[in-house]
Amino acid sequence: MDIIRIIIAILLPPLGVFLQVGFAGAFWLNILLTLLGYIPGIVHAVYIIAKR
C-alpha cells in the first residue's frame, strides 16, 4: 500500500499526504510547499509517507 501512496505522492503530493494523515497540519504544509514549488511538495510527501 505504501508503494501506491508514494506513486500518488509523486503525481499529486497533497493527495498522498491526505491519504496518510488526513486534514492534519502536514497536509496544509504540503499544499503550501506544492504551491511554492512542485519538488518541495514531492519531497515532503514522500517523507511523510515513509516516516509512518
Secondary structure, 3 states (H helix, E strand, C coil): CHHHHHHHHHHCHHHHHHHHHCCCHHHHHHHHHHHHCHHHHHHHHHHHHHHC
